[in-house]
């Protein structure tokens, strides 16, 4: 009887731990909008029945930031429907299931392990962690998603430059004569009172930049992406200077966390995230807003600058 109990116990534990579940992703660090493959594998007995609970449309995710996980409606878009296959291996069979997904938000995300039932027993695959950003970082290069580096090619020397180099003394005499003439003319002119121009504040500079960008009407020149790239840069530069935090290289999710730490109220931060996320969507061809929507985003940007700027007084000593 004792031997029968031992054999039964061994059989139960063997069937429980006989399954080997593995979850992998094709890249643990990817760009926004880059296709990724989620691969789930299982090694089990040849006669075991398998039921996998697949997702449709999108896979909910959790965002990781500031040492905490949060559920803010983030999801990975499913590009190709779930597919699975199985084949025999020594001592059993191996099952393989795959999704192809795409993530349109920036930050560090946790993709929860899916549920699978084996012989009426429920199991869960391990969670997958993935970091998504605008672009991969290069060593020694200060990157920002809306600024690029260009190599300058040497220009050919023109005939005029060559003549100037050969006759430099003539050029020097002409310049000296011109300087003398200008000095003589300016000396005879009555001196005008010195006008002190007040330097523009951060608020004024930012609003002027938004107005100038809007007046260019880049969306009418098939440059909608460039418009939102520049608007994103203006807002990040303003917030960096206003709150003394470096946001030019931060993702939208990281920007939100830093602004909340600075004490901004939730409504203001949500509006800022809305502006930056809208810019992200346009940059990666996920959104094609009309003119009314474009002007509305610019108005929201002006509103944020006005709300977060300190009070200014025109008349003071």
Secondary structure as GFF3:
##gff-version 3
##sequence-region A 1 317
A	DSSP	alpha_helix	2	17	.	.	.	ID=ss1
A	DSSP	beta_strand	20	25	.	.	.	ID=ss2
A	DSSP	beta_strand	29	31	.	.	.	ID=ss3
A	DSSP	beta_strand	36	44	.	.	.	ID=ss4
A	DSSP	beta_strand	50	52	.	.	.	ID=ss5
A	DSSP	beta_strand	58	65	.	.	.	ID=ss6
A	DSSP	beta_strand	68	70	.	.	.	ID=ss7
A	DSSP	beta_strand	75	89	.	.	.	ID=ss8
A	DSSP	beta_strand	92	102	.	.	.	ID=ss9
A	DSSP	beta_strand	107	111	.	.	.	ID=ss10
A	DSSP	beta_strand	115	118	.	.	.	ID=ss11
A	DSSP	beta_strand	121	124	.	.	.	ID=ss12
A	DSSP	beta_strand	128	133	.	.	.	ID=ss13
A	DSSP	alpha_helix	159	166	.	.	.	ID=ss14
A	DSSP	alpha_helix	168	188	.	.	.	ID=ss15
A	DSSP	alpha_helix	202	216	.	.	.	ID=ss16
A	DSSP	three_ten_helix	218	221	.	.	.	ID=ss17
A	DSSP	alpha_helix	224	243	.	.	.	ID=ss18
A	DSSP	alpha_helix	252	261	.	.	.	ID=ss19
A	DSSP	alpha_helix	266	283	.	.	.	ID=ss20
A	DSSP	alpha_helix	291	308	.	.	.	ID=ss21
###
